[in-house]
Amino acid sequence: MATVELTLKSLEGPVDPDWCPGCGDFGVLKCLKEAIVELKIAPHNVLVVSGIGCSSNLPGFIHAYGVHSLHGRALPVATGAALANHDLHVVAVGGDGDGFGIGMGHFIHAMRRNLNLTYIVMDNEVYGLTTGQASPTTTEGHKTKSTPRGNVEKPIQPLALAIATGATYVARGFSGEPKQLTKLIAGAIAHKGFSLIDVFSPCVTFNKINTYPWFKERVYKLEDGPYDSADLMAAMEKSLEWGSRIPIGLLYRHEKPTYEDTEPVLTKGPLVDQPLGVGRELFAEVLAETM
Amino acid sequence: MATEITVGIAGAAGDGLDRTGDTLARTAARLGLHLYTYNSYQSLIRGGHTWLRLRLAEEKVDNHGDHLTVLVSLNQDGLERHAREVEPGGAIIFNSARFNCDPALVPDGVALVPLPLPDLTAGLGKIQPVMQNTAALGALLHLIGFDLEVTAEILHETFKKKGQEIIDQNIGVLRAGHAHAAKKFPALDCPWKFSRKRRPVVTGNHMIALGAVAGGCKFYSAYPMSPASFILHWLAAHSEQLGVLVKQAEDELAVMNLAIGAGHAGVRSMCATSGGGFALMSEAIGMAGMIETPVVVVNVQRGGPSTGLPTKTEQGDLNQAIGASQGDFPRVIMAPRDATDCFHTAVEAFNLAETFQLPVIIISDLLLGEHRSTVDPEAIPSQVPIERGEWVEALSPDDAQNGGYKRYALTPSGVSPRARPGREGLIYVSGTDDHDEHGILISDEHTNPAIRRKMHEKRMRKMDGVRARLQPPALEGRAGAEVTLIGWGSTWSVIQEAAAQLNRAGIAANQLHFKYIHPFHGAEASAILKACRRTIVVENSFSGQFARHLRAESGFTVDHVLTRYDGEPFEPAYIAERVKTLLAGKPVDLEVQEHEAREMAYHHIRIHMQDRARPRRLRKVPGAAYGEPVWAVELVNRADARPEGMLVIGATTGAGYGWHQAVPSLLGETSSAIFESSAGLPAGADPDAAPAKHAH
């Protein structure tokens, strides 16, 4: 069959997004599609893996291979797929509850491995699909359905964790800044290694505090000032900056061999293309160890 | 009658017992004998009591049997605990420079073979204490009529990397032990016919790993957990050589999801764990069922519940495997019966997983997973059938007209040909929410009961296809037997042997064994069992999980369930004796047995008496404490045999009623009176007073 021209339109999924009108996730979806067009990646070479939550419905809305997996498990499923076929561009997506709550253990360990995959978190600081409970990034004092007297727990600092843990591309985006976000996503997919983009993606229904105007008043772009994204300590400092000024952009980038580069079995090409079974001589050799 | 013996090696973890057992096992295997080893060990790196039994035989053996021919004890404890188990015609080997063996413990007709170790090895340089094992092994080789040179060759290979000096010293010590025994003791009666056919000595874990790679496994993920860790270790060590990617992950949640991710991308993937890890994998196993991803999961069961008995065997995870994860989804559960079967089960598991696009659970257990036996090399071929199921390589004109590739096409078999992510024109999304033929969700906003019904039926329909492919169960042994013993998984061999013992005792017995647990051949099982005279399920679980499963699937209720749940595997005589009891219409005795009271006493001595005592005499006396009979256990000092007191253990509940120095006030009698009077417990002892008098 003739290859379809790669456009935003050709990347549309079979169904329209079911997000609330105004949801930040629309912006993230559009920027992801734009990044794929910009990088000229054929959609069949993209595998989008998500967990469960509003934002995790994204794979259904884009024309690419996808796994809409279990709550919190996007990263291990993505990891298994990436190791099985490292020719695929694997993009994991999901929300802050999915990634930093139930999936936190996987988040940390996936970054340690520096796998060549991209993780986009649509961070709205609330559980949306379950109608508005406190999430791991909900700010202190924020009243939600599950914290009627105000949240007493400190929010997770995903970017600081990422930098400390070994992610080699760490960025923060805002769905209200689509041009920058497209660039960040394209950079992440092109990056060899684990890339994290934590995206402020406001929930217009259940988070009346961290709204578009709230972010617009506070965010500033790192690329507008003098900033060196190769400087680990500077990145760590920026990752913790919060309050009246919140940085967005590429915080940290570092080149090092990926997990796939260092795995000897993968030097012979993608696992999925390798022959199955064991030859007679090799079989006899390993059996002889037991005699 | 074929010649066979059982050698028991007792010691503490760290005594080098495994190495000695390994050398003996390899020697036997090179001589062409069959063997089975059972290691009753504990979750300790050093210390504790380890008890390794090696059954060496001219014919194939797949359990450790009922006998003990030679005891090799590497410490004092081993002599005290196991000397009395040695059978007439047998022998006890120990280092007489360090330990002594109370002649009262030695049965008639058993030879004591003390080895005066420092003298024996004079002139061989500085001898490490652990090398007492090698001298004992040399003496053993003489007693059981094994070829010393075969063992010397194995030691040569073992110590090759450590240099000639170490090799010479070890072989020197081996020869010294052998020469000493040959000079002083006659060999036992072992008329071996050595075939010298070399066979692999393997475990079930090993065979699952080897079967998996022979069957095309390319991806293995795991989190360390006994008793499944060997699969991880073996595959990791052979990863590059065999081309299988091995990934240790942060927890079993990740392990299962990694394997599913890899399976979804198109490689044969497997993971293994034990019960606790399997519990964490459960949700994802359901995902594999829902998104129709092939994956193989191995549960090497250990004693439960919870952390349970990490180093002991049980078949207690059957309910968990059947019930793993929410909702109904197609799954296959298989339980291999021995090491050879583990190899073929792994191969079959991948073929079923890919043909039917579903999770396959292999249930093994610690006994099968960790215990070593010989297998015939011709029974484990390198080239095995690999069936990858139906695949789509390009978009069909039909699908092109109808909204694209249907990943979950509704088909008569329930199997929808799958496409590998990365293929042009076949893009789809797999969702854990229920979905239509294209994979589009029919869950939240746009639920559709009609599509849901047909999709659910499609998935479950695959089970009919699986069932039709599996070999139904069949009776083994004489038809019309007086009793039919029913088992599943790893108990096959021990039940075969128990049935043979019953047959020899004049009770006609046969076996109905189940390897395929789910889907189950309910109608076939029912037809067979209805024609049986007496039926007894034999299983290593407390509640008889298999008996209940059998009833649920076949409607057949067995006459009796014979369970064992103390962490130990069945032995043939253990089964045969209890079967006789049940056939006689009597219940199985669940009272604390004498050897169990002794084990309880050892526990007390270790925890509360710094190991200074040992139990000397035991006597069951009626009615004390909760109104139950009690075991009075006389404790004496290990060094000088002076009385240390008496331990009182409930014979029904097993309650520890405390221990009493010198004069046992609890029982109102001196210990000598209890052990020497014929009446046992004196009348008038106050039963209610007992629990309050706990010594600790």
Contacts between the chains, C-beta under 8 A, distances in Angstrom:
chain1	res1	chain2	res2	distance
A	1	B	394	7.7
A	1	B	395	6.4
A	1	B	400	7.4
A	1	B	424	7.7
A	1	B	425	5.5
A	3	B	424	7.4
A	13	B	429	7.8
A	14	B	403	7.1
A	14	B	404	7.4
A	14	B	438	6.6
A	14	B	440	5.8
A	15	B	440	6.0
A	15	B	441	8.0
A	18	B	444	7.1
A	18	B	445	5.4
A	42	B	424	7.1
A	43	B	427	6.3
A	44	B	421	7.8
A	44	B	422	6.2
A	44	B	423	6.3
A	44	B	424	4.8
A	44	B	425	7.1
A	44	B	426	7.3
A	44	B	427	5.7
A	45	B	422	6.1
A	47	B	265	7.5
A	47	B	421	5.1
A	47	B	422	7.9
A	48	B	429	7.9
A	49	B	261	7.3
A	52	B	432	7.5
A	57	B	441	7.8
A	59	B	429	4.8
A	59	B	431	7.9
A	60	B	429	5.5
A	60	B	431	7.1
A	60	B	440	6.8
A	60	B	441	6.2
A	63	B	427	6.0
A	64	B	427	6.3
A	65	B	421	4.0
A	65	B	422	7.3
A	65	B	427	5.6
A	65	B	428	6.9
A	65	B	429	7.3
A	66	B	428	7.6
A	66	B	429	3.5
A	66	B	430	7.0
A	67	B	261	7.4
A	67	B	264	6.0
A	67	B	291	6.9
A	67	B	429	7.1
A	67	B	430	5.0
A	67	B	431	8.0
A	68	B	429	6.0
A	68	B	430	6.9
A	68	B	431	4.0
A	68	B	432	6.1
A	68	B	433	6.8
A	68	B	441	7.6
A	69	B	257	7.0
A	69	B	260	7.9
A	69	B	287	6.3
A	69	B	291	7.9
A	69	B	432	6.0
A	70	B	257	7.2
A	70	B	283	5.9
A	70	B	284	6.3
A	70	B	287	5.4
A	70	B	432	5.8
A	72	B	253	7.8
A	73	B	253	6.8
A	73	B	254	8.0
A	73	B	257	4.5
A	73	B	284	6.7
A	73	B	287	7.8
A	76	B	249	6.9
A	76	B	253	7.1
A	76	B	254	4.2
A	76	B	255	7.9
A	76	B	256	8.0
A	76	B	257	3.5
A	76	B	258	4.9
A	76	B	261	6.5
A	77	B	257	4.9
A	77	B	258	7.5
A	77	B	260	6.1
A	77	B	261	4.0
A	77	B	264	7.3
A	78	B	261	6.3
A	79	B	247	8.0
A	79	B	254	7.8
A	79	B	258	5.6
A	79	B	261	6.2
A	80	B	219	7.1
A	80	B	221	7.2
A	80	B	257	6.7
A	80	B	258	3.9
A	80	B	259	6.2
A	80	B	260	6.3
A	80	B	261	2.4
A	80	B	262	3.9
A	80	B	263	7.5
A	80	B	264	7.4
A	80	B	265	7.1
A	80	B	269	7.0
A	81	B	261	4.1
A	81	B	262	6.6
A	81	B	264	6.0
A	81	B	265	4.2
A	81	B	421	7.1
A	82	B	261	7.7
A	83	B	219	6.8
A	83	B	245	5.9
A	83	B	247	6.7
A	83	B	258	7.6
A	83	B	261	7.8
A	83	B	262	6.2
A	84	B	218	7.6
A	84	B	219	6.0
A	84	B	261	7.0
A	84	B	262	4.0
A	84	B	263	7.9
A	84	B	264	8.0
A	84	B	265	3.7
A	84	B	266	6.6
A	84	B	267	4.4
A	84	B	269	7.4
A	85	B	265	4.6
A	85	B	266	6.8
A	85	B	267	7.8
A	85	B	420	7.9
A	85	B	421	7.0
A	85	B	422	6.0
A	87	B	422	6.5
A	88	B	265	7.2
A	88	B	421	6.2
A	88	B	422	5.6
A	105	B	250	5.4
A	105	B	251	6.1
A	105	B	253	7.4
A	105	B	254	7.3
A	106	B	250	6.8
A	106	B	253	7.5
A	106	B	254	5.6
A	106	B	257	7.9
A	108	B	250	7.7
A	109	B	249	7.1
A	109	B	250	4.1
A	109	B	254	7.0
A	263	B	245	6.5
A	264	B	239	7.5
A	264	B	240	4.7
A	265	B	239	6.1
A	265	B	240	6.2
A	265	B	243	5.9
A	265	B	244	6.9
A	265	B	245	4.6
A	266	B	245	7.1
A	268	B	243	7.2
A	271	B	218	5.2
A	271	B	219	6.4
A	271	B	245	5.7
A	271	B	262	7.5
A	271	B	267	5.1
A	272	B	218	7.9
A	272	B	265	5.9
A	272	B	266	4.5
A	272	B	267	5.2
A	272	B	420	6.8
A	272	B	422	7.9
A	274	B	218	6.3
A	274	B	243	5.8
A	275	B	243	7.7
A	276	B	215	7.9
A	276	B	216	3.2
A	276	B	218	6.9
A	276	B	268	6.8
A	276	B	386	5.6
A	277	B	213	7.6
A	277	B	214	6.0
A	277	B	215	7.2
A	277	B	216	5.4
A	277	B	383	7.2
A	277	B	384	7.3
A	277	B	386	6.3
A	278	B	213	5.5
A	278	B	214	5.2
A	278	B	242	6.0
A	278	B	382	6.0
A	279	B	382	7.2
A	280	B	382	4.8
A	280	B	383	6.9
A	282	B	241	7.0
A	282	B	242	7.0
A	283	B	214	6.6
A	283	B	382	3.4
A	284	B	382	7.1
A	286	B	210	7.0
A	286	B	238	6.2
A	286	B	241	7.3
A	286	B	242	7.2
A	287	B	200	5.3
A	287	B	210	7.5
A	287	B	377	6.7
A	287	B	380	7.5
A	290	B	200	4.1
A	290	B	201	5.3
A	290	B	202	5.4
A	290	B	206	7.2
A	291	B	26	7.6
A	291	B	29	6.7
A	291	B	30	7.4
A	291	B	198	5.1
A	291	B	199	7.0
A	291	B	200	5.5
A	291	B	201	7.1
